[in-house]
């Protein structure tokens, strides 16, 4: 995960914490600040007994002002979305669209397309 973040050309700073929750479970929480002032906050609850299984995830990306740009999550509250429980809030809480379950590298690649390099 750290290498994924380090390879992001627009990231300025990062804070990630890892919390072991059981023999094969853990909680990852982080915040990445980008060169335009925007912030990605993310959480993943993973089980790693046989394979890496993300039981819960959320990737919340906001402008410096706090305005939501997008959020991917698998919270089970949008049962009408065909990709339930996976979905994306695109630009607002109310604009919910279909989505696969992205990984952090996918989210960072999307953010890199939104932030111009100097």
C-alpha positions as CSV (number, residue, x, y, z in Angstrom):
1,X,0.0,0.0,0.0
2,X,2.8,2.4,0.8
3,X,4.4,1.9,-2.6
4,X,1.1,2.6,-4.3
5,X,0.8,5.9,-2.5
6,X,4.5,6.8,-3.1
7,X,4.0,6.3,-6.8
8,X,1.2,8.8,-7.0
9,X,2.6,11.9,-8.7
10,X,0.2,14.4,-7.1
11,X,0.3,13.2,-3.5
12,X,2.0,15.5,-1.0
13,X,1.6,13.8,2.4
14,X,0.1,10.7,3.8
15,X,-0.9,9.3,7.1
16,X,-1.8,5.6,7.3
17,X,-2.5,3.5,10.4
18,X,-2.9,-0.3,10.6
19,X,-4.8,-1.9,13.4
20,X,-4.8,-5.6,13.8
21,X,-8.3,-6.8,14.8
22,X,-7.8,-10.5,15.1
23,X,-5.6,-13.3,13.9
24,X,-6.5,-12.7,10.2
25,X,-8.3,-9.4,10.3
26,X,-7.2,-5.8,10.2
27,X,-8.4,-2.2,9.8
28,X,-6.5,0.2,7.6
29,X,-7.2,3.9,7.8
30,X,-5.5,6.7,6.0
31,X,-5.6,10.3,4.7
32,X,-3.7,11.5,1.6
33,X,-3.2,15.2,0.9
34,X,-2.7,16.3,-2.7
35,X,-0.9,19.3,-4.3
36,X,-4.2,21.1,-5.0
37,X,-5.3,20.9,-1.4
38,X,-7.8,18.1,-2.0
39,X,-7.9,15.1,0.4
40,X,-8.6,11.4,0.1
41,X,-9.8,9.7,3.3
42,X,-10.0,5.9,3.1
43,X,-10.8,2.9,5.3
44,X,-10.6,-0.8,4.6
45,X,-11.5,-3.7,6.9
46,X,-9.7,-6.8,5.5
47,X,-9.4,-10.5,6.2
48,X,-6.2,-12.2,5.1
49,X,-6.6,-15.8,6.2
50,X,-6.5,-17.4,2.7
51,X,-6.7,-14.4,0.4
52,X,-7.1,-10.7,0.9
53,X,-10.8,-10.0,1.3
54,X,-12.0,-6.4,1.8
55,X,-15.0,-6.8,4.0
56,X,-15.6,-3.0,4.1
57,X,-14.1,-0.1,2.2
58,X,-14.7,3.6,1.6
59,X,-12.6,6.0,-0.4
60,X,-13.9,9.6,0.2
61,X,-12.3,12.2,-2.1
62,X,-13.0,15.9,-1.4
63,X,-11.9,19.3,-2.6
64,X,-9.9,21.5,-0.3
65,X,-13.2,23.3,0.6
66,X,-14.6,20.0,1.8
67,X,-17.0,19.6,-1.2
68,X,-17.4,15.9,-2.1
69,X,-15.8,15.0,-5.4
70,X,-16.6,11.3,-5.2
71,X,-16.8,8.4,-2.7
72,X,-16.6,4.7,-3.4
73,X,-18.0,2.4,-0.7
74,X,-19.8,-0.9,-0.1
75,X,-22.1,0.1,2.6
76,X,-25.4,-1.8,2.1
77,X,-27.8,1.2,1.8
78,X,-28.3,1.4,-2.0
79,X,-30.0,-1.9,-2.8
80,X,-31.4,-0.6,-6.1
81,X,-28.0,-0.1,-7.6
82,X,-27.2,-3.1,-9.9
83,X,-23.7,-3.5,-8.4
84,X,-25.0,-3.5,-4.8
85,X,-23.4,-3.2,-2.4
86,X,-20.6,-1.5,-4.5
87,X,-21.4,2.0,-5.6
88,X,-20.0,5.5,-6.1
89,X,-21.3,8.8,-4.9
90,X,-20.3,11.1,-7.8
91,X,-20.2,14.8,-7.0
92,X,-22.9,14.6,-4.3
93,X,-24.4,12.2,-1.7
94,X,-27.5,11.9,-3.8
95,X,-25.8,11.1,-7.1
96,X,-25.3,7.3,-6.7
97,X,-23.9,5.4,-9.7
98,X,-22.9,1.8,-10.4
99,X,-19.3,0.8,-9.6
100,X,-17.1,-2.1,-9.2
101,X,-15.0,-2.4,-6.0
102,X,-11.9,-0.3,-6.8
103,X,-8.6,-0.7,-5.1
104,X,-6.5,2.2,-3.7
105,X,-4.4,2.3,-6.9
106,X,-7.5,2.7,-9.1
107,X,-8.7,5.6,-6.9
108,X,-5.3,7.3,-7.0
109,X,-5.2,6.9,-10.8
110,X,-8.6,8.6,-11.0
111,X,-7.5,11.5,-8.8
112,X,-4.2,11.9,-10.8
113,X,-6.4,12.6,-13.9
114,X,-8.2,15.4,-12.0
115,X,-5.2,17.2,-10.7
116,X,-2.9,18.9,-13.3
117,X,0.8,18.5,-12.9
118,X,2.9,21.7,-12.7
